[in-house]
Amino acid sequence: MKFSELGIIDPILRSLDKLNYHTPTEIQEKAIPIVLKRKDVLGSAQTGTGKTAAFAIPIIQLIHLIDNKTQGHKPSLRALIVTPTRELAIQIDENINTYAENTIVKNTVIFGGVKQHKQVERLKRGVHILVATPGRLLDLIDQGYISLNDLKIFVLDEADRMLDMGFIHDIRKLLKILPKKKQSLFFSATMPDNIIKLSDQILYQPTQIAVSPVSSTAETIQQYLYYTNKNKKRDLLLHILDDDRMNQVLIFSRTKHGADKLSRFLKKNNIGSQAIHGDKAQNQRQKALKQFKEGKVKVLVATDIAARGIDIDKLQFVINYDIPNEPESYVHRIGRSGRAGEDGIAISICEPEENAYVKDIQKLIKMKIDVINDHPYPQTDKPMTAAEKKEWNKEKQRRKQEFFASRKKSRRNR
């Protein structure tokens, strides 16, 4: 099937043709006709299958056809897209810009972490589509800069991550002020029970679309697993990165501190690297992402939340330096590669304490990950028992108390 067979209007088809988009992905093929019929949608598809275009393209078309007669007047807000992170919001807005190039549709994006002045000025000029993160959205609604009176379409994107990040109270507050009569689209990579319950509050007789088994990984991604010891992880990482094919690699760290630390280590070993996480200023994050996209740095080290908005065409390599303790996060992480039918390679480096996490991941994705045994840093240590872990935590706490006590004593002696 071609995009031209989905009932998409010529101005949008020209934009898609310019991008060399001719054949829709499965989620796009199923969702676009339903959205164009103005029905509610409950969509489930793994990361990287083209969910953004699946809702953005028909929304642009509906608004273009509705508001075409009022061209020249200040646009009214017709569609609101809420998403959890700044990076993802920016990415969606950029995609809409591209798809809507030949239409009358005006759009913008708002998010926290930066001054609101420029965002407010853009809103004052009027937009048809607003992409927003929850906190800044509610703030500007409270200040009177955003009116939802003319809203026709509401999209909640990456709903599972929205709940993981603690936005449930913001979402409930937003639901109370949204117009009752509207078309609602609900997209999520995973569909646990709490997501289903939330969708019941938002959607009216929705059409359910699941383009692949829930929480599965894309077939285009080859997955490999290296077992090693904790103190050899960095050495193994350098061994893996010593491959001429790896000119652009996204590496996942569990913590912000860990991302910074790993990035500094790579730089010391002459590997161009930048870290991206929630403690970085917005301009720092955008600069790091731009350098990575343009190939100025080989490696981008990211935390789960910061990486959710990273959408890079033909990104092939993803490395889990830290195995996620939530198996669903593994699906999101490796979904950064192998996007929209492209090939991808996901590598995970597992230390003994993470062995249990690997078992949970394999149970979720219903497949065994290929283990690479032929490497110079094999895993020889055994995971700590529960009793050993308890004692170790006590020892860490004791050392921490001693450290702060010595610092306090040192200050008094100055």
C-alpha positions in Angstrom: 0.0 0.0 0.0 1.1 3.6 -0.7 0.3 6.8 1.2 -1.6 7.9 -1.8 -4.1 5.1 -1.2 -5.0 6.3 2.3 -7.1 9.3 1.3 -4.3 11.8 2.1 -4.7 15.2 0.3 -2.2 16.3 -2.3 -0.4 19.1 -0.3 0.6 16.5 2.4 1.5 13.9 -0.2 3.9 16.4 -1.8 5.6 16.9 1.6 5.8 13.1 2.1 7.2 12.6 -1.4 9.9 15.2 -0.7 10.9 13.1 2.4 10.9 9.9 0.2 8.0 8.6 2.3 6.0 6.4 -0.1 5.0 3.3 1.9 3.3 3.7 5.3 4.3 1.6 8.3 1.8 -0.7 9.7 0.6 1.7 12.5 0.3 4.5 9.9 -1.6 2.3 7.5 -4.1 1.3 10.2 -4.4 4.6 12.1 -4.6 7.3 9.4 -7.9 6.2 7.8 -9.5 5.9 11.3 -8.3 9.3 12.5 -9.6 10.8 9.2 -13.0 9.4 10.0 -12.8 11.3 13.3 -13.0 8.3 15.6 -11.1 7.8 18.8 -8.0 5.6 18.7 -6.2 3.5 21.3 -2.9 2.7 19.6 -0.2 0.3 20.8 3.1 0.0 18.9 6.7 -0.4 19.9 9.0 2.6 19.6 10.2 3.4 16.2 7.2 2.2 14.1 6.1 5.7 13.0 3.5 6.6 15.6 4.1 10.4 15.2 3.2 10.4 11.5 0.2 8.0 12.3 -1.5 10.8 14.2 0.2 14.0 12.8 -0.6 13.5 9.2 -4.4 13.0 9.5 -4.6 15.8 12.1 -2.9 18.2 9.7 -5.4 17.1 7.0 -8.5 17.5 9.1 -7.4 21.0 10.2 -6.4 22.1 6.7 -9.8 21.1 5.4 -11.8 22.7 8.3 -9.9 26.0 8.5 -9.1 26.5 4.8 -12.0 28.9 4.4 -10.8 31.1 7.3 -7.3 31.4 5.8 -5.9 34.9 6.6 -7.5 35.0 10.1 -5.7 34.3 13.3 -5.6 30.5 13.8 -7.6 28.9 16.6 -6.2 26.0 18.6 -7.7 22.9 17.1 -5.3 20.1 18.2 -3.4 19.5 21.4 -0.6 16.9 21.6 0.7 16.2 25.1 3.9 14.2 25.5 6.3 13.6 28.5 9.7 15.1 27.5 11.0 18.3 25.9 13.0 16.3 23.3 10.0 14.3 22.2 7.8 17.5 22.1 10.4 19.2 19.9 10.7 16.2 17.7 7.0 16.0 17.1 6.8 19.7 16.3 9.6 19.4 13.8 7.8 16.5 12.1 4.6 18.5 11.9 6.5 21.4 10.4 7.7 19.1 7.6 4.4 17.3 6.9 2.4 20.6 7.0 4.8 22.6 4.7 2.2 22.9 1.9 -0.9 23.5 4.1 -2.3 26.4 6.0 -1.6 24.7 9.3 0.4 26.6 11.9 2.0 24.8 14.9 4.3 25.4 17.8 5.8 23.6 20.8 5.9 24.6 24.5 8.0 23.0 27.3 9.5 23.8 30.7 13.1 24.5 31.6 13.3 27.6 29.5 11.8 31.1 29.8 8.3 31.3 28.5 8.5 34.7 26.7 9.2 33.3 23.1 6.6 30.5 23.6 4.0 33.0 24.7 4.7 35.3 21.8 4.2 32.5 19.3 0.9 31.5 21.0 -0.3 35.1 20.8 0.0 34.9 17.0 -2.2 31.9 16.9 -1.6 28.2 16.2 -3.7 25.3 15.0 -1.6 22.6 16.6 0.1 22.8 20.0 2.6 20.2 21.1 3.3 20.5 24.9 4.7 18.9 28.0 2.2 18.8 30.9 3.8 21.2 33.4 4.3 24.2 31.0 0.9 23.5 29.4 -1.0 23.8 32.6 1.1 26.8 33.7 0.3 28.8 30.5 -3.4 27.7 30.7 -3.5 29.1 34.2 -2.0 32.3 33.1 -4.6 32.7 30.4 -2.3 32.3 27.3 -4.0 29.1 26.1 -7.7 28.6 25.4 -9.1 25.2 24.8 -12.6 26.4 23.7 -12.1 25.6 20.0 -10.2 22.3 20.6 -11.3 19.5 18.3 -8.6 16.9 18.7 -6.6 15.7 21.8 -3.6 13.4 21.6 -1.8 11.7 24.6 1.4 10.3 23.3 3.9 8.0 25.1 1.3 7.5 27.8 3.2 4.8 29.6 6.3 7.0 30.0 4.0 9.9 31.1 2.8 7.8 34.1 6.3 6.5 34.8 7.5 10.1 35.1 4.8 11.0 37.6 2.6 13.1 35.4 -0.7 11.4 36.4 -1.9 14.3 38.5 -1.2 16.8 35.7 -3.0 14.6 33.2 -6.1 14.3 35.5 -6.1 18.0 36.0 -6.0 18.5 32.2 -8.7 16.0 31.5 -11.1 18.1 33.7 -10.6 21.3 31.6 -10.6 19.7 28.1 -13.8 20.1 26.1 -16.2 17.1 26.5 -16.8 16.9 22.7 -13.6 16.1 21.0 -11.7 13.4 19.1 -9.1 11.7 21.4 -6.1 9.7 20.3 -4.1 7.7 22.8 -0.8 6.2 21.9 1.6 4.1 24.0 4.4 1.6 23.4 3.2 -0.6 26.2 -0.3 -1.3 27.6 -0.1 -2.2 31.3 -3.3 -2.1 33.4 -2.8 1.5 34.6 -2.6 2.7 31.0 -5.8 0.8 30.1 -7.6 2.5 33.0 -6.4 5.9 32.0 -7.5 5.3 28.4 -11.0 4.5 29.6 -11.2 8.0 31.1 -10.1 9.7 27.8 -11.6 7.7 24.9 -15.1 7.1 23.7 -15.7 3.8 21.9 -12.2 3.8 20.6 -10.8 1.7 17.7 -8.0 -0.4 19.1 -4.8 -0.7 17.0 -2.0 -3.0 18.0 0.5 -3.5 15.2 2.7 -6.0 17.1 2.5 -7.9 20.4 2.6 -5.6 23.3 6.1 -5.0 24.6 7.8 -6.8 21.8 11.0 -5.6 20.0 11.2 -4.8 16.3 12.2 -7.7 14.1 14.8 -5.5 12.3 16.9 -5.2 15.5 19.6 -7.8 16.2 20.1 -8.2 19.9 23.3 -9.3 21.6 24.4 -9.8 25.2 27.8 -9.6 26.8 28.3 -10.9 30.4 31.2 -9.3 32.4 32.2 -8.2 35.8 31.3 -4.8 37.2 35.0 -3.7 37.3 35.5 -4.7 33.7 32.4 -3.0 32.2 34.3 0.1 30.9 37.1 -2.1 29.4 34.5 -4.2 27.6 32.7 -1.1 26.3 36.0 0.2 24.8 36.5 -3.3 23.2 33.0 -3.1 21.7 33.4 0.4 20.4 36.7 -0.5 18.7 34.8 -1.3 15.6 34.9 0.9 12.4 31.2 0.4 11.8 30.3 2.1 15.0 30.4 5.8 13.9 27.2 6.7 15.7 26.3 5.0 19.0 23.6 5.7 21.6 24.6 4.4 25.0 22.2 4.1 28.0 23.1 4.8 31.6 20.8 4.2 34.5 21.6 7.5 36.3 22.4 11.1 35.3 25.7 11.0 37.3 26.6 7.7 35.6 26.0 9.3 32.2 28.3 12.2 32.9 30.9 9.9 34.4 30.8 7.5 31.4 31.0 10.4 28.9 34.1 11.8 30.6 35.7 8.4 30.6 35.1 8.0 26.8 36.6 11.4 26.1 39.7 10.5 28.1 40.0 7.5 25.8 39.8 9.7 22.7 36.2 8.8 21.9 34.0 11.9 21.1 31.1 11.8 23.5 28.4 13.9 25.0 25.9 13.2 27.8 22.2 14.1 27.8 19.9 13.9 30.8 17.3 15.9 32.8 19.8 18.0 34.7 21.3 19.5 31.6 20.0 22.9 30.4 17.7 22.8 27.4 20.3 24.5 25.2 23.0 22.0 26.3 20.7 19.0 25.5 19.9 20.4 22.1 23.5 21.2 21.3 24.6 17.7 22.3 21.8 16.1 20.2 22.7 18.3 17.2 26.4 17.3 17.5 25.5 13.7 17.6 23.1 13.9 14.7 25.7 15.7 12.6 28.4 13.2 13.4 30.6 15.6 15.4 30.6 13.2 18.3 30.6 9.4 18.0 28.7 8.6 21.2 25.7 10.1 23.0 25.3 8.8 26.6 21.7 9.2 27.7 19.3 8.3 30.5 15.9 6.7 29.7 13.8 9.9 30.1 16.1 12.1 28.1 16.4 9.6 25.3 12.7 9.2 24.7 12.7 12.2 22.3 15.7 11.1 20.3 14.6 10.2 16.8 17.6 9.8 14.4 17.2 8.3 10.9 19.2 5.2 10.4 20.7 5.1 13.9 22.1 1.5 13.9 23.8 1.0 17.3 22.3 1.1 20.8 24.3 -0.1 23.8 22.8 -0.7 27.3 25.8 0.0 29.5 23.5 -0.5 32.5 20.7 -3.1 32.1 17.4 -1.5 33.0 15.6 -2.8 36.0 12.2 -2.3 34.3 12.0 -4.7 31.3 9.7 -2.3 29.4 12.5 0.3 29.4 14.6 -2.2 27.4 12.0 -2.2 24.6 12.0 1.6 24.6 15.8 1.9 24.6 16.6 -0.5 21.7 13.7 1.0 19.8 15.9 4.0 19.1 17.6 1.8 16.5 15.9 -0.1 13.7 13.3 2.6 13.2 10.7 2.4 10.4 12.1 -0.8 8.9 15.8 0.1 9.1 18.3 -2.4 10.5 19.5 -2.0 14.1 21.9 -3.6 16.5 21.3 -3.5 20.3 24.1 -4.6 22.6 23.7 -5.1 26.4 26.6 -5.3 28.9 25.5 -7.3 32.0 27.3 -7.4 35.3 26.4 -10.1 37.9 23.9 -8.0 39.8 22.0 -7.4 36.6 21.6 -11.1 35.6 18.1 -11.1 37.1 17.1 -8.0 35.0 18.1 -9.9 31.8 15.9 -12.8 32.7 12.9 -10.4 33.2 13.6 -8.8 29.8 13.8 -12.1 28.0 10.5 -13.1 29.7 8.8 -9.9 28.5 10.1 -10.0 24.9 9.5 -13.8 24.8 12.9 -14.5 23.3 16.5 -15.3 24.3 19.0 -12.7 23.5 22.1 -14.0 21.7 25.1 -14.2 24.1 28.6 -13.2 22.9 31.1 -15.3 24.8 34.1 -14.6 22.7 35.5 -11.5 24.4 38.4 -10.7 26.7 36.3 -9.8 29.8 34.0 -12.7 30.7 31.8 -12.7 33.8 33.4 -14.7 36.6 31.9 -13.1 39.7 28.7 -14.4 41.2 25.8 -12.1 42.2 25.5 -11.3 45.9 23.0 -13.1 47.9 20.2 -11.2 49.6 22.1 -11.4 53.0 25.4 -10.2 51.3 23.6 -7.3 49.6 22.1 -6.3 53.0 25.5 -6.3 54.6 27.0 -4.4 51.7 24.4 -1.7 51.9 25.0 -1.3 55.7 28.7 -1.0 55.0 28.1 1.6 52.3 25.9 3.6 54.7 28.6 3.4 57.4 31.3 4.6 55.0 29.0 7.5 53.9 28.4 8.6 57.5 32.2 8.4 58.2 32.9 10.5 55.1 30.5 13.3 56.0 31.6 13.2 59.7 35.3 13.7 58.6 34.3 16.6 56.3 32.4 18.2 59.1 35.4 17.8 61.5 37.7 19.2 58.8 35.6 22.3 58.4 35.6 22.9 62.2 39.4 22.7 62.3 39.9 25.3 59.6 
